Amino acid sequence: MSLVATENYLADLISDLSEAFSMFSNEAAKLSNLLARSEAAVSLENYDELRKQSVAEVQAFEEYLNRREEILAYLKVESRRA
């Protein structure tokens, strides 16, 4: 892989990582807001909303971790080539 292609690929990976982290951050903020609004007794509807948001947050975090691992694996391979 050429240096330019390598740099472009790494830039794409970092962009994907940044996007995944932004998604996670947004989902975490939504969950935090839902939890703040539900300090009183939680209705079944509110509980379902909290559960769905919690799942969305976990999925976004997993996406972030996957992108991070992809970058680390790529850097490890590239460092062996150098």
N, C-alpha and C positions, 0 to 999 in steps of 0.2 A: 504494500500500500504506500502510495507516495506521501510525502510530508504534507502537502496541501490537502489531500484526501483525508489523511489522518487528523489534521487539525479541524477540518470541516465536520468529520464524524464526531470528534470529541465535542465540538461546539454544539452539534445537534443533541448529543447525550446530555450535556449540561443544560441546554434549553429545556429538554424534556424533564430533567430533574427539577428545575426551577418551576415549571408548570405544575408538576405533581405536588411540590411543596406548597405552592399557592392554593391548589385545590384542597389539600389537607388543612391548611390554615383557615380557609373559608369554612370548611365543614366543622372544624373545631370551634370556630367562633359562633356558628349557628347553634351547635350543641350547647355551648356555654350560655347563649341567650335563652334557649329553651329551658335550661336548668334554672337560670335566674328567675324566669317567669313562673316556674312551678315550685316555688318554695312551700306553698301550702299543699294540702292534700292533692294528690295527682289523680285526675280522672282517667278512665280507660282510654279515652281519645288522646289525652296528653301523654299518657304512658306509651301508646303506640307511636306517637310522633317522636318522642324521645328515643325509643328503640330504633326507629327507622333512621333517625339522624345519627345515632351512635354507630349503626352499621355503615352509613355513608362515610363517617369519619374514619372508621377502621379501614374501609376499602381504599380511601384516598391515601391513608398512611402507608398501606401495603404497596400501593402504586409508587409512592415516593421511595420506599425501601427497595423495591425492585429496580427502579431507575438508578439508585445509588449503587446497588450491587453490580449493575451492568457497567457503570463507569469504573468502579474499582477493578472489575475483572478485565476490562479493556486496558486500563492503565498497567495492570500486572503483565498482560500479554505484551504490550508495547515496550515495557521496561526490559523484558527478556530479549527483545529484538535489538535493543540499543547496544 
